[in-house]
Amino acid sequence: MKLPQYNGKDNTVMLIIVPIGAMVLNIIIFGRKYVADGAFFGAATALAIIVVAAFFILCGIIAIRVKKRFPGLENMRRRIAILCGIFLMLGGVVMYGLLQTYAAVPFFQYQFNDRDFAWIYYSASILNVFTVLLMEAIDQFKEWQESQKATENLQQALKKSQLDGLKSQVNPHFLFNSLNSLSSLIEENEQKAEQFLNELSKVYRYMLREGEQRVPLRSELTFLESYQHILAVRFGEGLQITQRIDPIYLNHGIAPLTLQAVIENAFTYNIVQKSQPLRIEIATTKQGLDIQHNLQYKNSTTDWQEADTGLDHLVATYKLLQQPIQITDDTAMRTIHFPLV
């Protein structure tokens, strides 16, 4: 029999509580007479089990409705108080009905009296309160287990994401292109080459730092200065990056290497030429951080898969942080919105 599920263990609790409760009530009502005759014991037990089981199921339905109305750990005390109050009143009605049923059936030879009702109601009330506390304890323990499991899964996924991110961050193509640029600068201008190498070391120092879930926006923008210097040597006036940053957001959190992933995705997909510059704007808003760039797609798709991997990694990272990003494309512009914490 599938019962309304308050905590997933309702059937187990019912199989334990109902028979015990039924026999305890019958012992209180009939005393030694209850166990003196096998037929009497069977009939009384069967009737009591039917009544107590029906009461248990009804209470389960009520409990589920109360739980939906007052969910969560913060409402636990209120939930217990409401359920105990309802079940104590309802229990009185059910126990009165059980005694009247015994009195109406000649086989039981029972006469209703107030003393029996008081004792059976008192015993049923104790059983009711115990059952409420037991069901609530099972429910809270189950939620704790699920929370622990979810936390472990999140930690494992985050570690895997960080490892994958580390692999994608040390981009061999980026390093190869940077070394080519450095080689050219060494032949042309040693001073600029030295500055380029200094900025490149800052970029990789930031990329290879120990994994963090969030960094201040200020750190990302500092990294961007070095990263932009390297890109400027490679793309010149073909890549134009502007910022509109409100200082009040500089200490807000953002996933590390967010800017690098978006910018790299943008110049991998789009034409970057002096005559057709790729314009990227980074701006803070009340809702977070917006990165916007124009769309002028290349014909070649050689590096698109790699660029998608970087952006997919970024999307996955923000999902792990339970702060999904929003990507909006139209015919001429792409806007990516990131929440700031």
C-alpha positions as CSV (number, residue, x, y, z in Angstrom):
1,M,0.0,0.0,0.0
2,K,1.4,3.3,-1.1
3,L,0.8,6.0,1.6
4,P,1.1,9.8,1.2
5,Q,4.8,10.3,1.7
6,Y,5.8,12.8,4.4
7,N,9.4,11.7,4.6
8,G,9.7,8.5,2.4
9,K,9.6,6.2,5.4
10,D,5.8,6.4,6.0
11,N,5.2,2.7,5.2
12,T,7.9,1.5,7.5
13,V,6.7,3.7,10.4
14,M,3.1,2.6,9.8
15,L,4.1,-1.1,9.9
16,I,5.7,-0.5,13.3
17,I,3.5,2.0,15.0
18,V,0.0,0.8,13.9
19,P,0.2,-2.8,15.3
20,I,1.9,-1.7,18.5
21,G,-0.5,1.1,19.0
22,A,-3.5,-1.1,18.3
23,M,-2.4,-3.7,20.9
24,V,-1.5,-1.2,23.5
25,L,-5.0,0.4,23.2
26,N,-6.7,-2.9,23.4
27,I,-4.8,-3.9,26.5
28,I,-5.9,-0.6,28.2
29,I,-9.5,-1.2,27.2
30,F,-9.9,-5.0,27.8
31,G,-7.1,-5.8,30.2
32,R,-6.4,-9.6,30.6
33,K,-9.6,-10.4,28.6
34,Y,-7.8,-9.2,25.5
35,V,-5.2,-12.0,25.5
36,A,-7.3,-14.7,27.2
37,D,-9.0,-15.9,24.0
38,G,-7.5,-16.3,20.6
39,A,-10.6,-15.4,18.7
40,F,-11.2,-12.3,20.9
41,F,-7.6,-11.3,20.5
42,G,-7.8,-11.6,16.7
43,A,-11.1,-9.7,16.3
44,A,-10.1,-6.9,18.6
45,T,-6.7,-6.5,17.1
46,A,-8.0,-6.5,13.5
47,L,-10.6,-3.8,14.3
48,A,-8.1,-1.7,16.2
49,I,-5.5,-2.0,13.4
50,I,-8.1,-0.9,10.8
51,V,-9.0,2.2,12.9
52,V,-5.5,3.1,13.8
53,A,-4.2,2.6,10.3
54,A,-7.0,4.8,8.8
55,F,-6.1,7.4,11.4
56,F,-2.4,7.2,10.5
57,I,-3.2,7.7,6.8
58,L,-5.5,10.6,7.5
59,C,-2.8,12.2,9.7
60,G,-0.3,11.7,6.9
61,I,-2.4,13.5,4.4
62,I,-2.9,16.4,6.9
63,A,0.8,16.4,7.7
64,I,1.8,16.8,4.0
65,R,-0.5,19.7,3.6
66,V,0.9,21.4,6.7
67,K,4.4,20.7,5.5
68,K,3.7,22.4,2.1
69,R,2.2,25.4,4.0
70,F,5.2,25.6,6.4
71,P,8.2,24.1,4.7
72,G,11.8,24.1,5.8
73,L,13.8,23.8,9.0
74,E,12.9,27.3,10.0
75,N,9.2,26.3,10.3
76,M,9.9,23.0,12.1
77,R,8.6,24.1,15.6
78,R,5.5,25.7,14.2
79,R,4.9,22.6,12.1
80,I,5.2,20.3,15.1
81,A,2.9,22.4,17.2
82,I,0.2,22.6,14.5
83,L,0.4,18.8,13.8
84,C,0.3,17.9,17.5
85,G,-2.7,20.2,18.1
86,I,-4.6,18.8,15.1
87,F,-3.8,15.2,15.8
88,L,-4.7,15.5,19.5
89,M,-8.1,16.8,18.7
90,L,-8.7,14.3,15.8
91,G,-7.3,11.5,18.0
92,G,-10.0,12.2,20.6
93,V,-12.7,11.8,18.0
94,V,-11.2,8.6,16.6
95,M,-10.7,7.0,20.0
96,Y,-14.2,7.8,21.0
97,G,-15.4,6.2,17.8
98,L,-13.4,3.1,18.5
99,L,-14.8,2.7,22.0
100,Q,-18.3,3.2,20.7
101,T,-17.7,0.6,18.0
102,Y,-16.6,-2.0,20.6
103,A,-19.7,-1.2,22.7
104,A,-21.9,-1.6,19.7
105,V,-20.6,-5.1,18.7
106,P,-22.1,-7.8,21.1
107,F,-19.1,-10.1,20.6
108,F,-16.8,-7.8,22.6
109,Q,-19.2,-7.5,25.5
110,Y,-17.9,-4.0,26.2
111,Q,-19.7,-1.1,27.9
112,F,-18.4,2.5,27.2
113,N,-17.2,4.4,30.2
114,D,-15.4,7.8,30.7
115,R,-12.5,6.2,32.6
116,D,-11.5,4.0,29.7
117,F,-11.9,6.9,27.3
118,A,-9.6,9.1,29.4
119,W,-6.9,6.4,29.6
120,I,-7.1,5.5,25.9
121,Y,-7.1,9.2,24.9
122,Y,-4.1,9.9,27.1
123,S,-2.2,6.9,25.6
124,A,-3.2,7.8,22.1
125,S,-2.0,11.4,22.7
126,I,1.4,10.2,23.8
127,L,1.6,7.9,20.7
128,N,0.5,10.8,18.5
129,V,3.2,13.2,19.8
130,F,5.9,10.5,19.6
131,T,4.9,9.7,16.0
132,V,5.0,13.4,15.0
133,L,8.4,13.8,16.5
134,L,9.6,10.6,14.9
135,M,8.3,11.5,11.4
136,E,9.8,15.0,11.7
137,A,13.2,13.6,12.8
138,I,13.2,11.2,9.9
139,D,12.3,14.0,7.5
140,Q,15.1,16.3,8.8
141,F,17.6,13.5,8.8
142,K,16.7,12.7,5.2
143,E,17.0,16.4,4.2
144,W,20.4,16.5,5.9
145,Q,21.6,13.5,4.0
146,E,20.4,14.9,0.7
147,S,22.1,18.2,1.5
148,Q,25.3,16.4,2.4
149,K,25.1,14.4,-0.9
150,A,24.4,17.6,-2.9
151,T,27.4,19.3,-1.2
152,E,29.7,16.4,-2.0
153,N,28.5,16.3,-5.6
154,L,29.0,20.1,-5.9
155,Q,32.5,19.9,-4.5
156,Q,33.4,17.0,-6.8
157,A,32.0,18.9,-9.8
158,L,33.7,22.1,-8.8
159,K,37.1,20.3,-8.4
160,K,36.6,18.7,-11.9
161,S,35.6,22.0,-13.3
162,Q,38.6,23.7,-11.8
163,L,40.9,21.0,-13.2
164,D,39.3,21.3,-16.6
165,G,39.5,25.1,-16.3
166,L,43.2,24.9,-15.5
167,K,43.8,22.8,-18.6
168,S,41.9,25.3,-20.8
169,Q,43.5,28.3,-19.1
170,V,47.0,27.2,-20.1
171,N,45.9,27.6,-23.8
172,P,48.7,26.3,-26.0
173,H,47.5,28.4,-28.9
174,F,47.6,31.5,-26.7
175,L,51.1,30.7,-25.6
176,F,52.2,29.9,-29.1
177,N,50.8,33.2,-30.4
178,S,52.3,35.1,-27.5
179,L,55.8,33.6,-28.1
180,N,55.6,34.5,-31.8
181,S,54.7,38.1,-30.9
182,L,57.6,38.1,-28.4
183,S,60.0,36.8,-31.0
184,S,59.0,39.5,-33.4
185,L,59.4,42.2,-30.7
186,I,62.9,41.0,-29.7
187,E,64.0,41.6,-33.3
188,E,62.3,45.0,-33.5
189,N,62.4,46.6,-30.0
190,E,64.1,44.9,-27.0
191,Q,62.5,47.3,-24.6
192,K,59.0,46.5,-25.8
193,A,59.9,42.9,-25.8
194,E,60.9,43.1,-22.1
195,Q,57.6,44.9,-21.3
196,F,55.7,42.3,-23.2
197,L,57.4,39.4,-21.3
198,N,56.7,41.1,-18.0
199,E,53.0,41.4,-18.9
200,L,52.9,37.8,-20.1
201,S,54.4,36.6,-16.8
202,K,51.6,38.5,-15.0
203,V,49.0,36.9,-17.2
204,Y,50.2,33.4,-16.5
205,R,50.8,34.1,-12.8
206,Y,47.1,34.9,-12.6
207,M,46.0,32.0,-14.8
208,L,48.0,29.5,-12.7
209,R,47.0,30.7,-9.3
210,E,45.4,28.2,-7.0
211,G,41.7,27.6,-7.9
212,E,39.2,30.0,-6.4
213,Q,35.4,30.1,-6.9
214,R,35.3,33.9,-7.0
215,V,37.7,36.8,-7.2
216,P,37.1,40.5,-6.8
217,L,36.2,42.3,-10.0
218,R,39.2,44.5,-9.2
219,S,41.5,41.5,-9.7
220,E,39.9,40.6,-13.0
221,L,40.4,44.1,-14.3
222,T,44.0,44.2,-13.2
223,F,44.6,40.9,-15.0
224,L,42.8,42.4,-18.1
225,E,45.4,45.2,-18.3
226,S,48.2,42.7,-18.8
227,Y,46.1,40.5,-21.1
228,Q,45.0,43.5,-23.2
229,H,48.7,44.6,-23.6
230,I,49.5,41.2,-25.1
231,L,46.5,41.3,-27.4
232,A,47.4,44.8,-28.5
233,V,50.7,43.6,-29.8
234,R,49.0,40.9,-31.8
235,F,45.9,42.7,-33.1
236,G,46.8,46.3,-32.8
237,E,43.9,48.7,-33.5
238,G,41.8,45.8,-34.7
239,L,40.8,45.0,-31.1
240,Q,39.3,47.8,-29.1
241,I,38.4,47.1,-25.5
242,T,36.6,49.8,-23.5
243,Q,35.4,49.8,-19.8
244,R,32.6,51.6,-18.0
245,I,33.2,50.4,-14.4
246,D,31.4,51.9,-11.4
247,P,34.0,51.8,-8.6
248,I,31.3,50.7,-6.1
249,Y,31.4,47.2,-7.8
250,L,35.2,46.7,-7.7
251,N,35.0,44.5,-4.6
252,H,32.1,42.4,-5.9
253,G,32.8,38.8,-6.8
254,I,33.2,37.2,-10.2
255,A,34.4,33.8,-11.4
256,P,38.2,34.0,-12.3
257,L,39.2,34.4,-15.9
258,T,35.6,35.4,-16.9
259,L,36.9,38.3,-19.0
260,Q,39.7,36.3,-20.7
261,A,37.2,33.5,-21.7
262,V,34.7,36.0,-23.3
263,I,37.3,38.1,-25.1
264,E,39.1,35.0,-26.4
265,N,35.8,33.6,-27.7
266,A,35.0,37.0,-29.3
267,F,38.3,37.3,-31.3
268,T,38.3,33.6,-32.2
269,Y,34.8,33.9,-33.9
270,N,35.0,37.3,-35.3
271,I,37.1,39.3,-37.8
272,V,39.7,41.4,-36.1
273,Q,41.2,44.0,-38.5
274,K,42.1,47.7,-38.4
275,S,39.5,48.3,-41.1
276,Q,36.9,46.1,-39.2
277,P,37.8,46.4,-35.5
278,L,36.3,44.1,-33.0
279,R,34.8,46.4,-30.3
280,I,34.3,45.0,-26.8
281,E,32.7,47.0,-24.0
282,I,32.8,45.9,-20.4
283,A,30.3,47.7,-18.2
284,T,28.8,47.3,-14.7
285,T,25.1,47.7,-14.1
286,K,22.8,47.4,-11.2
287,Q,22.2,43.8,-12.2
288,G,25.8,42.8,-12.6
289,L,28.5,42.9,-15.4
290,D,27.7,43.2,-19.1
291,I,30.3,42.3,-21.8
292,Q,29.1,43.4,-25.2
293,H,30.8,43.1,-28.6
294,N,29.9,43.4,-32.3
295,L,29.5,40.4,-34.5
296,Q,31.4,40.0,-37.7
297,Y,32.0,36.3,-38.1
298,K,35.0,34.8,-39.8
299,N,34.5,32.3,-42.7
300,S,37.0,29.9,-41.2
301,T,35.8,27.7,-38.3
302,T,39.1,26.1,-37.4
303,D,39.3,27.4,-33.9
304,W,35.6,27.6,-33.1
305,Q,35.4,24.4,-31.1
306,E,38.2,25.5,-28.8
307,A,36.5,28.9,-28.3
308,D,33.2,27.2,-27.5
309,T,35.0,25.0,-24.9
310,G,36.2,28.1,-23.1
311,L,32.8,29.7,-23.1
312,D,31.1,26.4,-22.1
313,H,33.5,26.0,-19.2
314,L,32.5,29.6,-18.1
315,V,28.8,28.8,-18.3
316,A,29.3,25.5,-16.3
317,T,31.3,27.4,-13.7
318,Y,28.5,29.9,-13.1
319,K,26.0,27.1,-12.9
320,L,28.1,25.5,-10.2
321,L,28.0,28.8,-8.4
322,Q,24.2,28.8,-8.9
323,Q,24.4,32.1,-10.8
324,P,23.6,31.3,-14.4
325,I,24.8,33.8,-17.0
326,Q,22.7,35.2,-19.8
327,I,23.8,35.3,-23.5
328,T,21.8,37.5,-25.9
329,D,22.6,37.7,-29.6
330,D,21.0,39.8,-32.3
331,T,22.1,40.4,-35.9
332,A,25.0,42.8,-35.0
333,M,25.7,42.4,-31.3
334,R,26.3,39.8,-28.6
335,T,25.7,40.7,-24.9
336,I,26.8,38.4,-22.0
337,H,25.4,39.2,-18.6
338,F,27.2,38.0,-15.5
339,P,25.9,38.4,-11.9
340,L,28.2,40.0,-9.4
341,V,28.2,38.9,-5.8
